[in-house]
Amino acid sequence: MNQDPRGLNMELASGIAAFESKQFSRAAGLLSPLAAEGDPEAQYRVAIMAQNGLGMQENPTLALRYMQAAATAGLGLAQHGLGFMYLEGECAEQDPAQAALWFRKAAEQGLAGSQTTLAMLYEQGRGVPQDQEEANRLYRLAGFDER
């Protein structure tokens, strides 16, 4: 792997830069080999591109596989993304309980969006037992006033 003096993978850094600047075809070319090698940051971004047909053909199977791999590796953004896949039934069978499990993992890493979404699930009793107290705790954790 080509690394700069700080130990950063240059292909990964270039691929992320291309992704962030919406050069999706370039990003797909740089990140796909890294995703196949198991890099969670690359897997997460390739999953988004495969899910939405950005720089590549839409591929829900690949999107789910890479999002699951990156989430399982502990990448909070991928855990959040996988939660939404299960919540919305996009690229995966709709499963609110699985969604809640992945939102919880991301919430435990401090992702406010995951804390808020999990709070809403508790408020609605969707995939988890309805629990307004837990919803309020999560809203506070995410920086919101109680509802």
N, C-alpha and C positions, 0 to 999 in steps of 0.2 A: 504494500500500500504506500502511496506517495504521501509523505508527511512533511509538514513544514517544521521549522526548529521548535515551535511550541507544542509539537505533537498532534496538531490538527490534521485530519485527513483532508487533503486538498480537494479531492473529488466530491466528498460530502459537503464541504464548505461551498464549493462552486455550484453543486446541485441545489443546495438550500437557497443560495443567492438567486439562482435562476428561477426557482419556485416562487420565492418572495417577490420577484420582479415580474411574475406572470409569464415567463418564458418557458411555458410548460413542456414543449417538445424537447428543448435542451435539458430541462430538469429531468424529464423521463429518461433521456439517454444517459445522464450522469448518475441518477439515483437508482435506476432499475437493477444494475449489477450489484450495487451495495445492498439493496433490499434483498436480493436473492442470496447474498452472503450472510444475511441475518442482522444487518444494522437497523436498530429500531427507529432511529430518526429518518432514515431513508424509507423504511417500510411504511411509516406513518404518512409521509408525503406521497409515496407511490399509491397508497390506498386511497387517498383523497383524489388523486388524478384519475385512478381507475374507476372510482365511484362516480365521478362527474364527467368523464370523457375529456379530461384536460390534457392535451398533448399526446393522447393515446385513445384507443377505442374504449368505450365504457366496458368495464369488466367487473360486475358485482362479485363474482366468485373470488377473483384476485384481490379486490378491495377488502372483502371480509377476511380473507386469509392473512393479508398483511396487517390489517388493523388489529386482528386478534393477536398476531405475533408481537407487534409493538406494545400492545396493551399488557400482554402477559409478561413482557420484558420489564414492565414497570413505568413506561412512558405515560405520564399523566394525560397529555393531550390525546393520546391514542385511547386511553381508558375512557375519556369523555366522548371521543368519537364513536367508540364501540357501543357505549351506552345509548347514544342517539340512534345508531343503526338498529339496535334491539327495540328501542322505544317507538321508532317510526316504522319499523318493518322494512327498512331500506337495506338491501344487500343481505339481509338476514330475516329469519322468521320473527315476526313481532312477538316480543317476550318482555313485558314490563318488569318481571322479577329479575331477569338477566340484566336489563337496563339499570335497575336500581343497584345491583351488585357492582357494575362497572362505574356508575356515577359515584358510589360510595368510595371506591378505590381512588378515584381521581379527587374527590372531595377531601380525603385524608391527606392528599398531597398539597392541599391548600388552594385548589382551583375554585375560585368563587362561582364560576358558571356551573360547575358540577354541584357545589353546595346548594345553589339556588334551585337547580333542577331537581335535586334529591328532595329538597324542602317541599317543592310543589308536589312531588310524588307522595310524600307523607301527608300533605294537606288533602290530597284527593284520594288517598288509599289505593294508589295505583302501583301494583307490583310489590307493595309493602303494606303492612297494616296502617290504617288511618291513624295518625298521631299528631295532633296539632302542636303539642308540646315539643316534639322532636322537630317538626317543621319550623317552629319559632326559633329553636336553638340553631338550626342550620341557617336560617335567614340571618340571624345575628352574626354567626360565624362568617357569612358571606359579606357582611357589612351593611345589611339592611335593617331597618327598624322592624319590630314585630308587626305582624299583620293583624 
